[in-house]
Amino acid sequence: MVDEEEVILKLLMFGFTKYEAKVYYALLKHGSLTSTELLKIARIPQARLYDVIERLVSKGLVKVSRSRPAKYSIINPELALKSYIEQEMVAKAKIAEDIVRSVERSGEVVEDSYIWTVSGVHSITVVIRDLVESAEDELLIATYTHLMEKMMKSLEGVKDKEISTCVILYDKDGKIAENLAFFDEVRFKPTLGPTIILKDLLKGLLIPRSYRQRPVAYIIEDLEILSPIINYFFYLKETSSPIIYRLGEDVRRRRFRSLIRAIEMIQRMQENGIEVGVEIEGRWRTSGEPGKIVGKPINAIRDRYREITSLIVEQNGSRILVGGRGATYEDFEALRITVYPLNPTADQPG
């Protein structure tokens, strides 16, 4: 059975407002509905219904009948919703197309503020290597096996670092698990998606699916543009199946930029009976001053509707509510999280 909360959460991740998500879910579950039926099922204010419908229609997701009373229904979600998500994910990145429309010669890089565009296989390979090798805390990748194999040489240096890693594969072969055994997390999501590489949640590479003879990649350092791409990566992660998961098992010390992934490791270590410590660098939300928290994680809180994940940390007898990047409700905004065992002998399993 479809879980309403989970569906609405995922719609929120892709730019739906709460009311848009509730209306879309109601139509997805119940089919064609009148405005009266929608108000009853979706439980939204009457004054908001028509502008919500208008926005969903403009996104190409909902259609309106000419009958009286009018009925609303979704356009085939296999096509319309998937198309909308892909457009939402890459729309901002494609701003760079206008900047470099006339420059697609191999080896040339065009820079404008926080967006670069690179064309040509060799240039893209160089950029990938630089991105991977310069990661300090967290490296997230979504791609295809044949591209992953080309990255392997650059990725070998990850073995000797404490950075956390996650790879999502859109396809797989029999040898891939063996080749990627040194990654913290490897997952499988059978889909036709863009290649995404995220370094420390601060810089990203996006290679859209394309039929061009000369491939183009977007290097993104603008956090506003990067944000929907990060959201899409975590949507892929939530809807994928695990192949390898080592965090909290044979890997017991890691650095993160993503609070959600840090919490996953903390919870796995606690399940394994390991006492966990955290060191969190960031800033106090009220004053904006930089700070550091060193303590023991007590509990995690997940508000799915508001897309908020928080961690309660005890430091010197006081409890502090820690949020991820962009935190607005918590005491402290986490920008870098280190997870480690409090018992040094538990640093490695044995």
TAJODA-V832101 format. One record per residue. RES is the residue in one small letter. PHI is phi in whole degrees, 0 to 359 (NA if undefined). BURIAL is + if it has 16 or more other ideal C-beta (glycine too) atoms within 10 Angstrom, else -. Layout:
((RES | PHI | BURIAL) (RES | PHI | BURIAL))
This chain:
((m | NA | -) (v | 290 | -) (d | 270 | -) (e | 302 | -) (e | 299 | -) (e | 294 | -) (v | 296 | +) (i | 296 | +) (l | 303 | +) (k | 292 | +) (l | 294 | +) (l | 299 | +) (m | 297 | +) (f | 249 | +) (g | 92 | +) (f | 291 | +) (t | 283 | -) (k | 300 | -) (y | 291 | +) (e | 300 | +) (a | 296 | +) (k | 292 | +) (v | 293 | +) (y | 297 | +) (y | 296 | +) (a | 299 | +) (l | 290 | +) (l | 297 | +) (k | 277 | -) (h | 253 | -) (g | 82 | -) (s | 295 | -) (l | 221 | +) (t | 278 | -) (s | 298 | -) (t | 298 | -) (e | 294 | +) (l | 297 | +) (l | 300 | +) (k | 290 | -) (i | 279 | +) (a | 280 | +) (r | 58 | -) (i | 236 | +) (p | 298 | -) (q | 301 | -) (a | 295 | -) (r | 262 | -) (l | 300 | +) (y | 289 | -) (d | 288 | -) (v | 295 | +) (i | 300 | +) (e | 300 | -) (r | 292 | +) (l | 293 | +) (v | 294 | -) (s | 294 | -) (k | 277 | +) (g | 77 | -) (l | 252 | +) (v | 227 | +) (k | 237 | -) (v | 241 | -) (s | 281 | -) (r | 263 | -) (s | 285 | -) (r | 235 | -) (p | 290 | -) (a | 296 | -) (k | 242 | +) (y | 245 | +) (s | 211 | -) (i | 276 | +) (i | 279 | +) (n | 329 | -) (p | 295 | -) (e | 300 | -) (l | 256 | -) (a | 292 | +) (l | 292 | +) (k | 299 | -) (s | 296 | +) (y | 298 | +) (i | 298 | +) (e | 296 | +) (q | 295 | -) (e | 298 | +) (m | 292 | +) (v | 256 | +) (a | 303 | -) (k | 291 | +) (a | 298 | +) (k | 284 | +) (i | 304 | -) (a | 295 | +) (e | 303 | -) (d | 294 | -) (i | 287 | -) (v | 241 | +) (r | 304 | -) (s | 265 | -) (v | 237 | -) (e | 229 | +) (r | 273 | -) (s | 304 | -) (g | 92 | -) (e | 265 | -) (v | 240 | -) (v | 246 | +) (e | 242 | -) (d | 218 | -) (s | 57 | -) (y | 246 | -) (i | 234 | +) (w | 242 | +) (t | 235 | +) (v | 236 | +) (s | 235 | +) (g | 99 | +) (v | 300 | -) (h | 297 | -) (s | 297 | +) (i | 295 | +) (t | 298 | -) (v | 297 | -) (v | 296 | +) (i | 300 | +) (r | 299 | -) (d | 296 | -) (l | 296 | +) (v | 293 | +) (e | 288 | -) (s | 266 | -) (a | 297 | +) (e | 254 | -) (d | 232 | +) (e | 207 | +) (l | 230 | +) (l | 239 | +) (i | 225 | +) (a | 231 | +) (t | 193 | +) (y | 256 | -) (t | 299 | +) (h | 292 | -) (l | 284 | +) (m | 298 | +) (e | 298 | -) (k | 289 | -) (m | 272 | +) (m | 304 | -) (k | 298 | -) (s | 292 | +) (l | 278 | +) (e | 299 | -) (g | 294 | -) (v | 297 | +) (k | 303 | -) (d | 264 | -) (k | 248 | -) (e | 264 | -) (i | 287 | +) (s | 275 | +) (t | 225 | +) (c | 211 | +) (v | 240 | +) (i | 247 | +) (l | 257 | +) (y | 278 | +) (d | 213 | -) (k | 204 | +) (d | 230 | -) (g | 296 | -) (k | 266 | -) (i | 296 | +) (a | 298 | -) (e | 295 | -) (n | 291 | -) (l | 254 | +) (a | 296 | -) (f | 274 | -) (f | 281 | +) (d | 294 | +) (e | 212 | +) (v | 231 | +) (r | 228 | +) (f | 236 | +) (k | 226 | +) (p | 290 | -) (t | 202 | -) (l | 254 | -) (g | 244 | +) (p | 281 | +) (t | 283 | +) (i | 232 | +) (i | 231 | +) (l | 241 | +) (k | 253 | +) (d | 58 | +) (l | 56 | +) (l | 243 | +) (k | 216 | +) (g | 222 | +) (l | 238 | +) (l | 235 | +) (i | 244 | +) (p | 295 | +) (r | 296 | -) (s | 208 | -) (y | 254 | -) (r | 295 | -) (q | 288 | -) (r | 250 | -) (p | 293 | +) (v | 234 | +) (a | 235 | +) (y | 250 | +) (i | 259 | +) (i | 237 | +) (e | 241 | -) (d | 281 | -) (l | 294 | -) (e | 294 | -) (i | 285 | +) (l | 288 | +) (s | 305 | +) (p | 295 | +) (i | 288 | +) (i | 299 | +) (n | 300 | +) (y | 294 | +) (f | 301 | +) (f | 287 | +) (y | 296 | +) (l | 301 | +) (k | 297 | +) (e | 295 | -) (t | 257 | -) (s | 257 | +) (s | 250 | -) (p | 284 | -) (i | 252 | +) (i | 226 | +) (y | 215 | +) (r | 248 | +) (l | 295 | +) (g | 82 | +) (e | 256 | -) (d | 271 | -) (v | 247 | +) (r | 231 | +) (r | 212 | +) (r | 209 | +) (r | 253 | +) (f | 224 | +) (r | 252 | +) (s | 268 | +) (l | 295 | +) (i | 300 | -) (r | 290 | +) (a | 297 | +) (i | 296 | +) (e | 301 | +) (m | 292 | +) (i | 303 | +) (q | 295 | -) (r | 293 | +) (m | 295 | +) (q | 296 | -) (e | 298 | -) (n | 272 | -) (g | 77 | -) (i | 260 | +) (e | 285 | -) (v | 249 | +) (g | 240 | +) (v | 225 | +) (e | 238 | -) (i | 238 | +) (e | 259 | +) (g | 175 | +) (r | 212 | +) (w | 286 | -) (r | 294 | +) (t | 290 | -) (s | 269 | -) (g | 79 | -) (e | 286 | -) (p | 293 | -) (g | 199 | -) (k | 219 | -) (i | 243 | +) (v | 235 | -) (g | 189 | +) (k | 241 | -) (p | 292 | +) (i | 256 | -) (n | 199 | -) (a | 247 | +) (i | 235 | -) (r | 235 | -) (d | 256 | -) (r | 291 | -) (y | 287 | -) (r | 264 | -) (e | 58 | -) (i | 240 | +) (t | 237 | +) (s | 230 | +) (l | 232 | +) (i | 268 | +) (v | 239 | +) (e | 263 | -) (q | 228 | -) (n | 53 | -) (g | 85 | -) (s | 255 | -) (r | 254 | -) (i | 238 | +) (l | 269 | +) (v | 250 | +) (g | 247 | +) (g | 279 | +) (r | 303 | +) (g | 84 | -) (a | 304 | +) (t | 236 | -) (y | 252 | -) (e | 271 | +) (d | 282 | +) (f | 221 | +) (e | 261 | +) (a | 276 | +) (l | 249 | +) (r | 210 | +) (i | 234 | +) (t | 249 | +) (v | 249 | +) (y | 205 | +) (p | 280 | +) (l | 288 | -) (n | 270 | -) (p | 305 | -) (t | 290 | -) (a | 268 | +) (d | 301 | -) (q | 231 | -) (p | 294 | -) (g | 181 | -))
